[in-house]
């Protein structure tokens, strides 16, 4: 089946969406243990959430990059995810979407969330011809993410290491079997139309 250039693929239920983040252990381990972000987690900073497990692996180097040694699967409410998408702006100026640079900058400044589309990755972390969503949260969106939307937090670092070991050994079928089952995610009518670039 051909993939469209832009599509949200995520592990999701009728009420939740799973996104991934990587942190240093001092943040990630307490978050997984308590099921919520610790006080050391800064709500006033931009935080990026990624529905794609393999894109997260690309970003954190299979949980080996400094400061990204703990990978979290964060289950958030679908209502919160939809709110972020509805209130998001594109992270870059796109001809045909924005009338000019100034209008894009105004939209970006007001928006509590931003959308970026990056090439999806395969098990070798090589780019694929279609893109995956990254969703940046700041201000109100960041606080809601931590305090309202988060349903559960799981440390999936062992899974990252296990899949990576299988890839290194050449057992791609076994590695693929362990991947989270990410399915196309349908948003509310028209939500993504202004966020495609």
C-alpha positions in Angstrom: 0.0 0.0 0.0 1.4 3.4 -1.0 1.8 5.8 1.9 0.7 9.4 1.5 3.5 12.0 2.0 1.9 13.2 5.2 0.1 11.0 7.6 -0.1 10.6 11.3 0.8 7.0 12.3 0.5 6.2 15.9 -0.4 3.5 18.4 -3.8 4.7 19.6 -7.1 3.6 21.1 -10.5 5.3 21.0 -9.4 7.6 23.8 -5.6 7.8 23.8 -2.6 8.3 21.6 1.0 7.1 22.4 3.8 9.5 21.8 7.5 9.1 22.5 10.1 11.3 24.2 13.7 10.7 25.3 15.2 12.2 28.5 18.1 11.9 30.8 17.5 9.3 33.5 16.9 11.9 36.2 13.8 13.0 34.4 12.7 9.8 32.5 13.0 7.3 35.4 10.9 9.2 37.9 8.3 10.0 35.2 7.9 6.3 34.4 7.8 5.3 38.0 5.2 8.0 39.0 3.3 8.0 35.8 3.7 11.8 35.5 6.5 14.2 34.9 8.6 15.2 38.0 8.9 18.8 39.2 12.4 18.9 37.5 10.6 18.7 34.2 10.3 22.3 32.9 6.8 23.2 31.8 8.0 26.5 30.4 10.2 25.0 27.7 9.2 23.7 24.3 8.8 19.9 24.4 8.5 17.8 21.2 6.4 14.6 21.1 6.6 12.0 18.4 4.0 9.3 17.6 6.7 7.4 15.6 8.8 4.9 17.6 11.4 4.6 14.9 11.7 8.4 14.4 12.3 8.6 18.1 15.0 5.9 17.8 16.6 8.0 15.0 16.5 11.1 17.2 17.9 9.4 20.3 20.3 7.0 18.6 18.5 3.9 20.1 18.7 5.6 23.6 22.5 6.1 23.4 22.7 9.9 22.9 23.7 12.0 25.9 20.6 13.3 27.7 18.4 10.9 25.8 19.2 7.6 27.5 15.7 7.0 28.8 12.9 6.6 26.2 9.4 7.1 27.3 6.1 6.0 25.8 3.6 8.6 27.0 0.0 7.7 26.6 -2.0 10.9 26.3 -5.7 11.7 25.9 -6.9 11.8 22.3 -8.8 15.0 23.2 -5.5 16.6 24.3 -3.7 15.5 21.1 -6.6 16.9 19.0 -6.5 20.2 20.9 -2.8 20.5 20.2 -3.3 19.9 16.5 -6.2 22.3 16.3 -4.1 25.0 18.0 -0.8 24.3 16.1 1.1 26.3 13.5 3.6 25.0 11.0 7.1 25.2 12.3 8.3 26.9 9.1 6.9 29.3 6.5 5.2 27.4 3.7 4.4 29.1 0.4 0.7 28.6 -0.4 -0.2 28.1 3.3 0.9 31.5 4.6 0.4 34.7 2.8 3.8 36.0 3.8 6.7 35.6 6.3 5.2 38.1 8.7 1.8 36.4 8.9 3.5 33.0 9.5 5.6 34.6 12.3 2.5 36.1 13.9 0.7 32.7 13.8 3.7 30.9 15.2 4.1 33.4 18.0 0.4 32.9 19.1 0.3 29.1 18.7 0.9 27.0 21.8 1.8 24.0 19.5 3.8 23.6 16.3 3.9 20.9 13.7 6.9 19.6 11.8 6.9 16.8 9.3 10.2 14.8 9.1 11.0 11.7 7.0 9.8 8.5 8.7 12.6 6.0 9.3 13.1 2.3 8.7 14.7 -0.2 11.0 18.2 0.9 9.8 17.0 4.5 10.7 17.3 5.4 7.0 14.8 8.0 5.7 11.6 6.8 4.0 9.8 8.7 1.2 7.0 9.7 3.5 6.9 11.8 6.6 6.0 11.6 10.2 4.6 14.1 12.6 6.5 15.9 15.3 4.4 18.0 17.6 6.1 20.8 19.6 4.3 22.0 22.7 4.9 25.2 24.6 3.2 27.4 27.1 -0.4 26.3 27.7 0.0 23.2 25.6 3.1 22.1 27.5 1.4 22.5 30.8 -1.7 20.7 29.7 0.4 17.9 28.3 2.1 17.3 31.7 -0.8 18.1 34.0 -4.0 17.1 32.1 -3.4 15.0 29.0 -0.9 12.4 30.3 -2.7 9.1 31.1 0.4 6.9 31.6 4.2 6.9 31.2 6.2 3.7 30.4 9.9 3.3 30.1 10.5 1.7 26.8 14.3 1.9 26.9 14.7 -1.9 27.2 12.5 -2.3 24.1 14.7 0.2 22.2 17.9 -1.8 23.2 16.2 -5.1 22.3 15.1 -3.9 18.8 18.5 -2.4 18.2 20.3 -5.6 19.1 18.2 -7.6 16.7 18.8 -5.0 13.9 22.6 -5.2 14.6 22.4 -9.0 14.4 20.6 -8.9 11.1 17.3 -10.4 12.4 15.1 -7.8 10.8 11.9 -9.9 11.0 12.3 -10.4 14.8 13.0 -6.6 15.2 9.9 -5.7 13.2 7.8 -8.0 15.3 8.7 -6.0 18.4 7.8 -2.6 17.0 4.7 -0.9 18.4 1.8 -1.3 16.1 1.3 2.2 14.7 -1.8 2.6 12.6 -3.0 5.6 10.6 -4.6 8.1 12.9 -7.7 10.0 11.7 -8.1 13.5 13.0 -11.2 15.7 13.2 -12.4 16.9 9.8 -10.0 19.5 8.3 -7.6 19.6 11.3 -4.6 18.6 9.2 -5.5 20.5 6.0 -3.6 23.7 7.1 -0.7 21.8 8.6 0.5 19.9 5.5 3.7 21.2 3.9 
